[in-house]
Amino acid sequence: MSGINRTVFMGIKAFLIVALFMGQASGQGIPWEDLGSHLKAEEMLSGEKLNLCDCPDDLEMGEPQRGVIQWIENTFYSWDEYDLVGEDGVTELCILMRQPVEKRLTRDEALILLSASNLWKRHLPGPLDDAEVLPPDDPRLDGKPREMFRHDELEDPDQEKVFPDNDDRTRVTNTESFPFNATTYMTMDFPQGRFRGSGALVSPHTVLTCGHNVFDLEEEEWSSEVTVAPGQYQLTNGGSVSRPFGTRNAVNVATFSAYLNSNPNTNQRFDHDIGAAFIENPFGQVTTYYPLEFAYGGQQGSTVNALGYPGDVQGSGSFAQWLSTGQVLNMLNRQIIHNLYVSPGNSGGPLYTFNPTTGSRRIVAIVTWQGTSTTGSTRLVSQNRATIEDWVAWTPEVSQPPLAPNTTSATNVGMTGFTANWNTSDGATGYRLDISTSSTFGSFISGHNNLDVGNTTSRQISGLSSGTTYYYRVRAYNSNGTSGNSGTISVTTASPEPPNNNFPGQTISGASGQMEGTTLGATRQPGEPEHWSGSTAGSVWYTWTAPSSGAVTFETCEVATYDTATAVYTGSSVGELTLIARDADGCDFRSRVTFNVQGGTTYRIAMSGFEDQTGTFRLDWELGETIPEPPNNNFPGQTISGASGQMDGTTLGSTRQPGEPEHWSDSTAGSVWYTWTAPSSGEVTFETCEVASYDTATAVYTGSSVGELTLIARDADECNFRSRVTFTAQAGSTYRIAMSGYEDKTGTFRLDWFMPNLPTPTPSQPNSNMFILTGSSGQQ
């Protein structure tokens, strides 16, 4: 249970959900009687629009229409809202405050409270001192998106699917204002691994989330470590990740006893799936916290919103905050069924309402489950209000252990060791260090489990294995106890340089063969080209002289531990090479290149990796018969005609002519040519969508020579990595169609073309060689 207060944890384990370090607000906030004087005139809401009234003395204190709790300006507030219908039939709102004082509010007092609740937005107090920018592969982002509970049995069997047909979620890119800054990215460590989810800051010390983010019902296991990062954003999938307010580790977690006792195979778990995580050190630059509304009375069709961190938006590599908006479909006793587009990773995020008149945003439920046609959230209801009030009001004890230190990157990284580093933590008298080869610290390096390193901020580590990734974390301690874990830092020890690291590398020979190799520890030489676009991985070299002319294949398809990239050149030095062929995914993320060779010519084979990947491989090669040059290899190529048609072709064995343009950005693949003259004016499409054995690229030009061409249109992935170009042709104009490949791909294809809006021709006299075109498109 590293990072979680064990005494309180055991209390939770015994299903005693109590006020954790319970206490009223510290009293350091604005006193209730002074709250109004701190509001600007323009921040006051319209009392007339709210239909407020004095809360009558004879009000029968039954169940309120709504209950609200909110942390406002360092003070915990709790109040009840009653809708009173007067003799004239007009509904008016009166408020009974419960905390910090019990008071029946007058109309003016209620207006002050609601204005503070809805519009209390302090400016950020200067630069974001705790801001972090992480690469997308940073271990602090690790974690499979926490699966949402499947809840198909709640749905009407006759209910049609109501999810949007298209993913309508909106990426949030400015998270420094409410409510985005109060929505949190979370990671949770369980024995099965690390997971990610969402949550909401509801006080300086409390993050509200779902129960299954902190306790696994099926495995009956608590999360051993929870990290929280409010307002995390990412501008593009796969790009850097920004944490404007930094990160905190939870010191405790909680959920309802009813959730702990529920059967994971029944609907009961969906009724109580709410939890909380508690932090000691607040995010000081987050100044507005979500209000919580209990017993929300929304009707079918009411609009609700969800913020969170789903992992499946626009493909993989998303660590961004996304907004989804939809409607309530049904209100159950403890659940809201809706049609919001939410998915794994959203678990624990807020489901909130927005009132455009008042600016009020209130959490009414926690996103917890999805079904085949709808999604749903666990409601905040009056029965769970007291426990959640305890959670929101939690503050740390006066005498506390030091806060977790901030770890920093390792230095002095060598083949057998490195220096672990961290920053000081106020009040710490010493630090304890963990080192593991597991990002979840399921095991430890001998002698480095809770190692007391004294009152220092670095430690030299030795005796490690080369080419191995290690993880370290630190805890601070003093006489009051030990902090939670710091963030985790990963560091990979250096690998020994391979013997064929530098050009011209190792000599290989023969018409066929195989050679085992590694790029672990490989480096790049000055002037060495990129062997794959954007890759900075090191490389190793092989030199092979063709024993005879033919077509040779070099591949790593059979054996490779990583995503390889293979590039072949001719040339006598690393700075003067001519690229012949290259590939990074010819066989399921491994590489294969095939090209014609001349007997006696020497070729240089560079083995590298996609992006920054390295590992071991086996290079296989085999020399076969020469691939013949296609008959339409050279400009102007083969003449085709007609308003529609199709032509089988191949780029295998094709080459590029002097002065020939790139048909796709950075592509060095060979090409073949077709010449087509438009029989009439109108839109025409050329495509390989139906038949192609490789990732095609199609480019269309006008011009009379290969060195003087004007580009009309080009494409490489319009139809699932195949190509389609559409443009407006002019009758009698001649167009040059170049068929090539994305990057260095070659293969076979079928070129289809058609003019869908061409009028059906009417022959002036019978002609057995003519045919009638029908339909909006087709093939002939």
C-alpha positions in Angstrom: 0.0 0.0 0.0 2.8 2.5 -0.8 1.5 6.0 -1.1 -1.8 5.3 0.8 -2.3 5.9 4.5 -2.4 2.4 5.8 -4.3 3.1 9.1 -7.2 4.7 7.4 -7.0 2.2 4.5 -7.5 -0.7 6.9 -10.6 1.1 8.2 -11.9 1.3 4.7 -11.0 -2.3 4.2 -13.2 -3.2 7.1 -16.0 -1.3 5.3 -16.1 1.5 7.9 -16.5 4.5 5.7 -16.2 7.5 8.0 -15.2 11.1 7.9 -11.5 10.7 7.0 -9.5 13.1 9.3 -13.0 14.8 9.4 -13.2 18.4 10.4 -15.0 21.6 9.5 -13.4 24.1 7.2 -10.3 25.7 8.7 -12.0 29.0 9.2 -9.3 30.8 7.2 -11.8 31.5 4.3 -14.1 34.5 3.9 -16.7 34.6 6.8 -20.2 34.0 5.6 -21.4 37.5 6.6 -18.5 39.1 4.5 -19.0 36.9 1.4 -21.2 39.5 -0.3 -18.7 42.3 0.1 -16.1 40.3 -1.9 -18.3 40.0 -4.9 -18.1 42.6 -7.6 -21.3 44.2 -8.7 -21.0 42.7 -12.2 -20.7 39.2 -10.6 -24.1 39.4 -9.0 -26.8 37.3 -10.6 -30.3 38.5 -11.4 -32.6 37.8 -8.4 -35.6 38.2 -10.7 -34.5 35.5 -13.1 -33.8 33.2 -10.2 -37.2 33.8 -8.6 -35.7 33.8 -5.1 -37.7 34.4 -2.0 -37.1 34.7 1.7 -37.0 31.2 3.2 -40.2 31.2 5.5 -40.0 30.4 9.2 -42.8 28.0 8.9 -41.2 25.9 6.1 -41.7 22.2 6.8 -38.3 20.7 6.6 -38.9 17.7 4.5 -36.8 16.3 1.7 -35.5 19.3 -0.4 -35.8 19.4 -4.2 -32.0 19.6 -4.3 -29.0 19.5 -2.0 -25.8 21.3 -2.9 -22.3 21.2 -1.5 -19.4 23.3 -2.7 -16.0 24.6 -1.6 -16.0 28.3 -2.1 -13.0 30.5 -1.3 -11.5 28.1 1.2 -14.8 27.4 3.0 -17.0 24.4 2.9 -20.7 25.2 2.1 -23.7 22.9 2.2 -27.2 24.0 1.5 -30.7 22.7 0.6 -32.9 24.2 -2.1 -36.7 24.2 -1.9 -39.1 25.0 -4.8 -42.1 26.7 -3.2 -45.3 27.2 -5.2 -47.2 30.3 -4.1 -50.9 31.0 -4.3 -50.4 32.6 -7.7 -48.9 29.3 -9.0 -45.4 30.8 -9.4 -42.5 28.7 -8.2 -40.0 30.4 -6.0 -36.7 29.2 -4.7 -35.7 29.4 -1.0 -32.4 28.2 0.5 -31.7 26.7 3.9 -27.9 26.8 4.6 -26.5 23.9 6.6 -22.8 24.8 6.7 -20.7 26.8 7.7 -23.7 28.0 9.7 -27.3 26.8 9.8 -29.5 29.6 8.6 -32.7 30.3 6.6 -31.5 32.7 4.0 -33.3 35.8 2.9 -33.8 36.5 -0.7 -30.7 38.8 -0.7 -28.6 36.3 1.2 -29.6 33.5 -1.3 -28.6 35.8 -4.2 -25.1 36.3 -2.6 -24.6 32.5 -2.1 -25.7 31.5 -5.6 -23.7 34.3 -7.2 -20.6 33.1 -5.3 -21.4 29.5 -6.3 -21.9 30.2 -10.0 -19.5 32.9 -10.8 -16.6 32.7 -8.3 -13.7 32.6 -10.7 -10.5 34.1 -9.4 -7.7 35.0 -11.9 -4.7 32.7 -11.9 -2.1 34.0 -9.4 0.7 34.4 -11.9 2.8 31.9 -13.9 1.9 28.2 -13.4 4.9 27.3 -11.3 4.1 23.6 -11.2 3.5 23.2 -14.9 5.0 20.1 -16.5 5.4 19.1 -20.2 5.7 15.3 -20.7 6.6 13.3 -23.8 3.7 10.9 -24.8 5.8 7.9 -23.8 6.6 9.2 -20.3 5.9 6.4 -17.7 3.9 8.9 -15.6 1.2 8.6 -18.4 1.3 4.9 -18.4 -1.9 3.0 -17.9 -4.6 1.2 -19.9 -7.8 3.2 -19.9 -10.0 1.9 -17.1 -12.8 -0.1 -18.6 -16.3 1.2 -17.9 -18.7 -1.3 -16.4 -20.9 -3.1 -19.0 -24.5 -2.5 -18.2 -26.5 -3.9 -21.1 -29.2 -5.5 -18.8 -30.5 -2.1 -17.8 -31.5 -1.1 -21.3 -34.9 -1.4 -22.9 -34.6 -4.5 -25.2 -36.5 -2.5 -27.8 -34.2 0.6 -27.4 -32.5 1.5 -30.6 -28.9 2.6 -30.5 -28.7 6.2 -29.5 -25.0 6.9 -29.6 -24.1 9.5 -32.1 -23.1 7.9 -35.4 -20.0 10.1 -35.5 -17.7 10.7 -32.7 -18.8 14.2 -31.7 -16.4 14.8 -28.7 -14.5 18.1 -28.6 -10.9 18.3 -27.6 -10.2 20.8 -24.8 -7.1 22.8 -25.5 -7.3 25.6 -22.9 -7.7 24.0 -19.5 -6.6 26.9 -17.3 -10.2 28.0 -16.5 -13.2 26.3 -14.8 -14.5 23.6 -15.3 -11.6 22.2 -17.3 -8.9 23.0 -14.7 -11.0 21.1 -12.1 -11.2 18.0 -14.2 -8.4 15.5 -13.5 -6.4 12.9 -15.3 -5.8 10.0 -12.9 -3.6 6.9 -12.9 -4.3 4.0 -10.5 -2.0 1.1 -9.7 -3.5 -2.3 -9.1 -1.9 -5.7 -8.9 -2.9 -6.3 -12.5 -1.1 -3.2 -13.7 -1.6 0.5 -14.1 -4.8 2.0 -15.3 -6.0 5.5 -16.2 -9.3 7.3 -15.5 -10.9 10.6 -14.7 -12.0 12.6 -11.7 -13.1 16.1 -10.5 -11.6 18.4 -7.9 -14.4 19.2 -5.5 -12.2 20.8 -2.8 -8.5 21.6 -2.3 -7.9 18.1 -0.9 -10.6 15.9 -2.5 -11.0 14.4 -6.0 -14.4 12.8 -6.7 -14.2 9.8 -9.0 -15.9 6.4 -9.5 -15.6 3.5 -7.0 -14.0 1.1 -9.6 -11.1 3.5 -10.0 -10.1 2.9 -6.4 -11.4 -0.6 -5.6 -11.6 -3.6 -8.0 -14.7 -5.5 -7.1 -13.8 -8.6 -9.1 -10.3 -8.9 -7.7 -11.3 -7.4 -4.3 -8.2 -5.2 -4.4 -7.6 -1.5 -3.6 -5.5 0.7 -5.7 -2.1 1.0 -4.2 -1.1 4.3 -5.7 -3.2 7.1 -7.2 -1.9 10.1 -9.1 -3.9 13.2 -10.0 -3.2 15.8 -12.7 -5.9 18.5 -13.1 -6.3 20.3 -16.4 -4.0 18.0 -18.4 -4.1 18.7 -22.1 -2.6 17.6 -25.4 -2.9 19.5 -28.6 -2.6 16.5 -30.9 -2.7 12.7 -30.4 0.8 11.4 -30.0 2.1 14.9 -29.1 3.6 16.3 -25.9 1.3 16.3 -22.9 1.0 19.4 -20.7 0.1 19.4 -17.0 -0.4 23.1 -16.2 -0.9 22.6 -12.5 1.5 19.6 -11.9 0.8 16.3 -10.2 -0.1 15.1 -6.8 -0.2 11.6 -5.2 -3.2 10.6 -3.2 -2.6 9.8 0.5 -5.9 7.9 0.8 -8.9 6.6 -1.1 -12.5 5.8 -0.2 -15.7 4.4 -1.6 -19.1 3.5 -0.2 -19.5 0.4 2.0 -22.5 -0.5 -0.2 -20.2 -0.6 -3.2 -17.6 -2.7 -1.4 -20.4 -5.2 -0.4 -22.1 -5.3 -3.8 -22.1 -8.3 -6.0 -20.0 -7.5 -9.1 -22.4 -9.6 -11.2 -25.6 -7.6 -10.2 -26.9 -4.2 -10.9 -26.1 -3.1 -7.3 -22.6 -2.1 -8.3 -23.9 0.5 -10.7 -26.0 2.2 -7.9 -23.0 2.9 -5.6 -20.0 3.3 -8.0 -18.6 6.5 -6.5 -15.3 7.0 -4.8 -12.8 9.6 -3.7 -9.0 10.2 -3.6 -7.5 12.6 -1.1 -4.4 14.8 -1.5 -2.4 16.6 1.2 -0.9 19.4 -0.9 -3.6 21.4 -2.8 -3.2 22.6 -6.4 -2.8 26.2 -5.2 -3.5 27.7 -8.6 -6.9 26.0 -9.0 -9.3 28.3 -7.3 -12.8 27.2 -8.3 -14.1 23.7 -7.4 -17.1 21.8 -8.8 -20.4 22.2 -6.9 -22.3 18.9 -6.3 -26.0 18.7 -6.7 -27.9 15.9 -5.0 -31.3 14.6 -6.1 -31.0 16.2 -9.5 -34.5 16.3 -11.1 -33.7 16.4 -14.8 -36.3 15.2 -17.2 -35.9 13.1 -20.4 -34.3 15.4 -23.0 -32.4 17.5 -20.5 -28.8 18.4 -21.6 -25.9 17.0 -19.6 -22.1 17.2 -20.2 -19.2 15.0 -19.5 -15.5 15.8 -19.2 -12.7 13.3 -19.0 -9.8 11.4 -20.5 -11.0 8.7 -22.9 -8.2 6.8 -24.6 -9.8 6.0 -27.9 -10.5 9.4 -29.4 -9.3 9.8 -33.0 -7.1 6.7 -32.7 -4.4 5.9 -30.1 -2.1 8.2 -28.2 -4.7 10.5 -26.7 -4.0 11.9 -23.3 -6.2 14.9 -23.8 -9.3 16.1 -22.0 -12.5 15.7 -24.1 -16.0 17.2 -23.8 -19.1 15.2 -24.7 -22.6 16.7 -24.7 -25.9 14.8 -24.9 -29.3 14.2 -23.4 -30.9 12.4 -20.5 -32.9 9.3 -21.7 -34.1 8.1 -18.4 -33.8 8.8 -14.7 -33.5 5.8 -12.4 -33.4 5.8 -8.6 -29.6 5.9 -8.5 -28.6 6.2 -12.1 -28.9 8.5 -15.1 -29.2 6.9 -18.5 -28.0 9.2 -21.3 -26.6 9.1 -24.9 -23.3 10.8 -24.3 -20.3 9.5 -26.3 -18.1 8.3 -23.5 -15.6 5.4 -23.4 -12.9 3.7 -21.3 -10.9 6.4 -19.6 -14.0 8.5 -18.9 -14.7 6.4 -15.8 -14.8 8.7 -12.8 -15.3 11.9 -14.8 -18.0 14.4 -13.9 -21.5 14.4 -15.5 -22.6 18.0 -15.0 -25.4 20.4 -16.0 -24.9 23.9 -17.3 -27.3 26.7 -16.8 -26.6 29.4 -19.4 -28.6 32.0 -17.5 -26.6 31.8 -14.3 -23.4 30.2 -15.5 -23.8 27.4 -13.0 -22.1 24.1 -13.6 -23.1 21.3 -11.1 -22.0 17.7 -11.0 -25.1 15.5 -10.7 -23.5 12.1 -11.3 -20.2 10.3 -12.0 -19.6 8.6 -15.4 -19.5 4.8 -14.6 -20.9 2.5 -17.3 -21.7 1.9 -20.9 -24.1 -0.5 -22.7 -24.7 -1.5 -26.3 -27.0 1.5 -27.0 -26.7 3.9 -24.1 -24.3 5.1 -21.5 -24.9 5.9 -17.9 -23.7 7.5 -14.7 -24.2 6.9 -10.9 -26.3 9.7 -9.4 -25.6 11.9 -6.4 -28.6 11.2 -4.2 -29.7 12.3 -0.8 -28.8 8.8 0.7 -25.1 9.3 -0.1 -24.8 13.0 0.6 -23.6 12.7 4.2 -20.6 10.5 3.2 -19.7 12.7 0.3 -19.9 15.8 2.5 -17.4 14.1 4.8 -15.1 13.4 1.8 -15.3 17.0 0.5 -14.7 18.5 4.0 -11.6 16.4 4.6 -8.4 18.3 5.4 -5.0 17.0 6.4 -4.0 16.8 10.1 -2.0 19.7 11.4 1.1 17.6 11.9 1.8 15.7 8.8 4.7 13.8 7.2 6.5 15.7 4.5 5.0 16.0 1.0 6.3 13.6 -1.7 9.4 15.0 -3.4 9.5 15.7 -7.1 11.8 13.3 -8.9 14.0 14.6 -11.7 15.7 12.9 -14.7 18.6 10.6 -14.1 22.1 11.8 -14.9 25.5 10.1 -15.5 23.8 7.3 -17.3 26.2 4.6 -18.3 26.2 0.9 -19.1 26.0 -0.3 -15.5 24.5 2.6 -13.6 23.1 6.1 -13.3 22.5 8.9 -10.7 18.9 9.1 -9.4 17.9 12.7 -8.6 15.0 14.4 -6.8 14.2 17.8 -5.3 14.0 18.6 -1.5 10.7 18.2 0.3 10.0 20.8 3.1 10.4 19.3 6.5 12.0 16.1 5.3 14.8 14.6 7.4 15.6 11.8 4.9 14.5 9.9 1.8 13.8 6.3 0.8 14.5 5.1 -2.7 12.9 2.2 -4.7 14.4 0.9 -8.0 12.7 -1.7 -10.2 12.6 -3.0 -13.7 8.8 -2.8 -13.5 6.9 0.5 -13.9 4.5 -0.8 -11.3 7.2 -1.8 -8.9 6.0 -5.4 -8.7 9.6 -6.4 -7.8 12.7 -4.5 -6.8 16.4 -4.5 -7.6 18.2 -6.2 -4.7 19.0 -3.8 -1.9 16.9 -1.0 -3.4 13.4 -1.6 -1.9 12.7 1.3 0.6 16.5 2.0 0.7 17.2 4.8 3.3 19.6 7.1 1.5 19.6 9.8 4.2 19.0 13.5 3.8 20.3 13.9 0.2 18.8 14.6 -3.2 20.7 12.2 -5.3 22.1 8.6 -5.2 24.6 6.9 -7.5 23.4 3.5 -8.6 25.8 0.8 -9.8 26.0 -2.9 -10.7 23.1 -2.7 -13.2 22.7 -4.5 -16.5 23.5 -2.7 -19.8 20.7 -1.9 -22.2 18.0 -2.3 -19.5 15.2 0.1 -18.5 14.9 0.8 -14.8 12.4 2.9 -12.8 12.9 4.8 -9.6 10.7 6.7 -7.1 11.4 8.4 -3.8 9.6 9.0 -0.5 10.4 11.7 2.1 10.2 11.1 5.8 10.4 12.9 9.2 9.3 12.2 12.7 5.6 12.4 11.7 5.8 9.7 9.1 6.6 9.0 5.4 5.2 10.8 2.4 3.5 9.1 -0.6 5.5 8.1 -3.6 7.0 10.7 -5.9 6.5 10.5 -9.6 8.2 7.6 -11.4 11.3 8.3 -13.5 12.4 5.8 -16.2 16.0 5.5 -17.3 17.6 3.0 -19.7 21.3 2.1 -19.2 23.5 2.3 -22.2 24.1 -0.7 -24.4 27.6 -1.7 -25.8 28.2 -0.4 -29.3 27.6 -3.1 -31.9 30.8 -4.1 -33.8 29.2 -3.0 -37.1 27.9 0.3 -35.7 29.8 2.4 -38.2 29.8 2.4 -42.0 30.7 0.3 -44.0 30.0 -2.2 -41.2 30.1 -6.0 -41.6 30.6 -7.8 -44.9 28.1 -10.4 -45.9 28.1 -12.5 -49.1 26.3 -15.0 -51.2 23.1 -15.2 -53.2 21.2 -16.0 -50.0 21.9 -16.1 -46.3 20.9 -14.8 -42.9 22.7 -12.8 -40.2 21.6 -12.1 -36.6 22.2 -8.5 -35.4 21.2 -5.8 -32.9 20.8 -2.1 -32.9 20.9 -1.9 -29.1 23.7 0.6 -28.3 23.9 1.7 -32.0 24.6 5.4 -32.8 24.4 7.6 -35.8 27.5 9.0 -37.6 28.0 12.6 -38.7 26.4 13.1 -42.1 24.4 9.8 -41.9 21.0 10.1 -43.6 17.6 9.3 -42.0 16.9 5.7 -42.9 13.2 6.3 -42.3 11.4 9.6 -42.3 11.6 11.3 -38.9 13.6 8.4 -37.3 16.5 9.2 -35.0 17.2 5.6 -34.1 20.8 4.4 -34.3 21.9 2.0 -37.1 24.2 -0.8 -37.9 25.7 -1.5 -41.4 26.2 -4.4 -43.7 28.1 -4.4 -47.1 27.0 -6.9 -49.8 28.3 -7.3 -53.3 25.8 -8.8 -55.8 27.3 -12.1 -57.1 25.1 -11.8 -60.3 22.3 -9.6 -61.7 18.8 -10.2 -60.5 16.3 -9.1 -57.9 17.3 -9.3 -54.2 15.1 -9.2 -51.1 16.4 -8.1 -47.7 14.0 -8.6 -44.9 13.6 -9.0 -41.1 10.1 -10.5 -41.4 10.9 -13.8 -39.6 12.8 -12.5 -36.5 12.8 -9.0 -34.9 12.0 -7.8 -31.4 11.1 -4.3 -32.5 9.7 -2.2 -35.4 12.6 -2.4 -37.9 13.6 -0.1 -40.7 15.8 -1.3 -43.6 17.5 1.1 -46.1 19.8 0.1 -49.0 22.3 2.5 -50.6 25.2 2.6 -53.0 28.2 4.8 -52.3 31.7 4.7 -50.8 31.2 6.9 -47.7 28.4 7.6 -45.2 28.1 11.2 -46.4 27.7 10.3 -50.1 25.1 7.7 -50.4 22.4 7.1 -53.0 19.2 5.6 -51.7 18.1 2.5 -53.6 15.2 1.2 -51.5 13.9 1.4 -47.9 11.0 0.0 -45.8 9.7 0.0 -42.3 6.4 -2.0 -42.4 6.5 -4.4 -45.4 5.6 -7.4 -43.1 3.6 -6.4 -40.0 5.8 -3.6 -38.7 8.9 -5.4 -39.8 10.7 -4.5 -43.0 11.3 -6.0 -46.4 12.9 -4.4 -49.5 13.1 -5.9 -53.0 15.0 -4.3 -55.9 17.0 -5.2 -59.0 20.8 -5.4 -58.7 23.7 -5.5 -61.1 26.3 -8.2 -60.7 29.5 -6.9 -59.1 27.8 -3.8 -57.6 28.3 -3.2 -53.9 25.3 -2.3 -51.8 25.2 -0.8 -48.2 22.4 -2.1 -46.0 21.5 0.1 -43.0 19.5 -1.6 -40.3 17.7 0.9 -38.1 14.3 1.4 -36.5 11.0 3.2 -36.9 11.1 6.4 -34.9 13.4 5.7 -32.0 13.0 1.9 -31.6 16.0 -0.4 -31.2 16.3 -4.2 -30.6 17.5 -7.4 -32.1 16.7 -8.9 -35.5 17.7 -11.5 -38.1 18.5 -10.2 -41.6 17.6 -12.6 -44.3 18.5 -12.1 -48.0 17.9 -14.0 -51.2 18.7 -13.2 -54.9 16.3 -14.2 -57.6 15.4 -13.4 -61.1 15.4 -9.8 -62.3 12.1 -8.0 -62.1 11.4 -6.7 -65.6 10.9 -3.0 -66.1 7.2 -2.3 -66.8 6.6 -1.3 -70.5 5.1 2.0 -69.4 8.0 2.8 -67.0 9.0 6.0 -68.8 7.0 9.2 -69.6 4.6 9.5 -71.4 3.8 5.8 -70.8 0.7 3.9 -72.0 -2.2 5.7 -73.7 -5.7 5.0 -72.2 -9.0 6.4 -73.4 -12.7 6.7 -72.8 -14.9 8.3 -70.3 -14.5 5.3 -68.0 -12.3 2.2 -67.9 -9.8 0.1 -66.0 -6.3 -1.0 -66.5 -4.1 -3.5 -64.6 -0.6 -2.4 -63.8 2.5 -2.8 -61.7 5.2 -0.6 -60.3 7.5 -3.6 -59.5 10.7 -3.0 -61.4 9.8 0.6 -62.1 12.4 3.4 -61.9 12.4 7.2 -61.8 13.6 9.3 -64.7 16.0 12.3 -64.4 13.9 15.4 -63.5 10.9 13.4 -62.5 9.0 15.1 -59.6 8.1 13.5 -56.3 4.6 12.1 -56.8 4.1 12.1 -53.0 6.0 14.0 -50.4 9.4 12.3 -49.7 8.6 9.3 -51.8 11.4 7.7 -53.7 9.4 4.8 -55.2 9.5 4.2 -58.9 6.6 5.1 -61.2 4.7 4.1 -64.3 2.9 6.5 -66.6 -0.5 6.7 -68.4 -1.6 9.3 -70.9 -5.4 10.1 -71.1 -7.2 12.8 -73.2 -10.5 14.0 -71.8 -13.4 13.1 -74.3 -15.5 15.9 -72.8 -15.4 18.5 -70.0 -16.5 17.4 -66.5 -15.4 15.8 -63.2 -13.2 12.7 -63.6 -11.9 10.3 -60.9 -8.8 8.0 -61.1 -8.5 5.5 -58.3 -6.9 2.2 -57.1 -9.5 1.7 -54.3 -10.7 -1.6 -55.6 -7.5 -3.5 -56.3 -4.0 -2.8 -55.0 -1.4 -4.9 -53.3 0.4 -2.0 -51.7 0.0 1.6 -50.5 -0.4 3.4 -53.8 0.2 7.1 -54.7 -1.5 8.6 -57.7 -0.5 12.0 -59.3 -2.0 13.7 -62.3 -0.2 16.4 -64.4 -0.4 18.3 -67.6 2.8 18.9 -69.7 4.7 17.6 -72.7 7.9 16.3 -70.9 8.8 14.7 -67.6 10.8 17.8 -66.5 8.1 20.3 -67.3 4.9 19.1 -65.6 2.1 21.0 -63.8 0.5 19.1 -60.9 -3.3 18.9 -61.1 -4.1 16.5 -58.2 -2.5 13.8 -56.1 -3.4 11.4 -53.3 -2.0 8.5 -51.3 -4.6 7.4 -48.8 -8.1 8.5 -49.7 -9.5 4.9 -49.5 -7.7 2.9 -46.8 -4.1 3.5 -47.9 -5.0 3.3 -51.5 -5.4 6.4 -53.7 -8.2 8.4 -55.4 -7.9 11.7 -57.2 -10.9 13.7 -58.6 -10.5 16.9 -60.7 -12.4 18.8 -63.4 -11.1 17.8 -66.9 -11.3 20.0 -70.0 -12.4 18.4 -73.2 -9.5 17.7 -75.5 -6.9 18.3 -72.8 -4.2 15.6 -72.3 -3.4 14.4 -68.7 -0.4 12.4 -67.5 -1.2 9.9 -64.7 1.8 8.8 -62.6 1.2 5.6 -60.6 3.8 5.4 -57.7 3.8 4.5 -54.0 3.7 6.0 -50.6 7.3 6.5 -49.5 9.1 3.5 -51.1 6.2 1.1 -51.7 5.8 -0.9 -55.0 3.4 -3.6 -56.1 0.4 -4.3 -58.4 -2.8 -2.3 -58.9 -5.8 -1.8 -61.0 -6.4 1.8 -62.2 -10.1 2.6 -62.6 -11.4 5.9 -64.1 -14.8 7.3 -64.7 -16.7 10.6 -65.4 -19.9 10.2 -63.3 -21.7 13.3 -64.6 -21.0 12.6 -68.3 -24.3 12.6 -70.3 -25.2 9.3 -72.0 -24.0 9.5 -75.6 -26.5 9.1 -78.4 -24.9 7.7 -81.6 -25.8 9.5 -84.8 -25.8 6.2 -86.7 -25.5 2.5 -85.8 -22.0 1.5 -84.8 -21.2 -2.0 -83.5 -18.1 -0.7 -81.8 -19.9 1.8 -79.5 -21.5 1.1 -76.2 -24.0 2.9 -74.0 -22.8 4.1 -70.5 -25.6 4.1 -67.8 -25.6 5.0 -64.1 -23.8 7.6 -62.1 -20.6 5.7 -62.1 -19.2 2.3 -63.1 -16.3 0.4 -64.8 -15.9 -0.8 -68.4 
